[in-house]
Amino acid sequence: MGRVGLINSGGESHGESDLRDAVITAVVNKRAGGMGLISGRKAFQKTMNEGVELLNTIQNVYLDPEITIA
């Protein structure tokens, strides 16, 4: 009651560090009680395989029971 879900933006694509940056942002968001991450350019300005890998990795962060609210 009285709370709203926190969704962070993943920010613009920086190239090779995108996967690492997205995982760090997802972990911080989840530990802060967040519900999701907007990953647009980081995932969709890549090849299909790289984009899917990035999205799957972000999903795994939110599904991992060992990453909890701080």
Contacts in CASP RR format, 6 or more apart in sequence:
PFRMAT RR
TARGET T0000
AUTHOR 0000-0000-0000
METHOD contacts of the structure
MODEL  1
MGRVGLINSGGESHGESDLRDAVITAVVNKRAGGMGLISGRKAFQKTMNE
GVELLNTIQNVYLDPEITIA
5 33 0 8 1.000
5 34 0 8 1.000
5 35 0 8 1.000
6 29 0 8 1.000
6 32 0 8 1.000
6 33 0 8 1.000
6 34 0 8 1.000
6 35 0 8 1.000
6 36 0 8 1.000
7 29 0 8 1.000
7 34 0 8 1.000
7 35 0 8 1.000
7 36 0 8 1.000
7 37 0 8 1.000
7 38 0 8 1.000
8 25 0 8 1.000
8 28 0 8 1.000
8 29 0 8 1.000
8 34 0 8 1.000
8 36 0 8 1.000
8 37 0 8 1.000
8 38 0 8 1.000
9 37 0 8 1.000
9 38 0 8 1.000
10 21 0 8 1.000
10 22 0 8 1.000
10 25 0 8 1.000
10 37 0 8 1.000
10 38 0 8 1.000
10 39 0 8 1.000
10 40 0 8 1.000
10 42 0 8 1.000
11 41 0 8 1.000
11 42 0 8 1.000
12 41 0 8 1.000
12 42 0 8 1.000
13 41 0 8 1.000
13 42 0 8 1.000
13 45 0 8 1.000
13 46 0 8 1.000
14 21 0 8 1.000
18 42 0 8 1.000
18 46 0 8 1.000
18 54 0 8 1.000
19 53 0 8 1.000
19 54 0 8 1.000
19 57 0 8 1.000
21 42 0 8 1.000
22 37 0 8 1.000
22 39 0 8 1.000
22 42 0 8 1.000
22 43 0 8 1.000
22 54 0 8 1.000
22 57 0 8 1.000
22 58 0 8 1.000
23 57 0 8 1.000
23 58 0 8 1.000
23 61 0 8 1.000
25 37 0 8 1.000
26 36 0 8 1.000
26 37 0 8 1.000
26 58 0 8 1.000
26 61 0 8 1.000
26 62 0 8 1.000
27 61 0 8 1.000
27 67 0 8 1.000
29 36 0 8 1.000
29 37 0 8 1.000
30 36 0 8 1.000
30 61 0 8 1.000
30 62 0 8 1.000
30 67 0 8 1.000
30 69 0 8 1.000
31 67 0 8 1.000
31 68 0 8 1.000
31 69 0 8 1.000
31 70 0 8 1.000
32 69 0 8 1.000
32 70 0 8 1.000
33 69 0 8 1.000
36 62 0 8 1.000
37 58 0 8 1.000
39 54 0 8 1.000
39 55 0 8 1.000
39 58 0 8 1.000
42 54 0 8 1.000
43 51 0 8 1.000
43 54 0 8 1.000
43 55 0 8 1.000
44 51 0 8 1.000
46 54 0 8 1.000
61 67 0 8 1.000
END
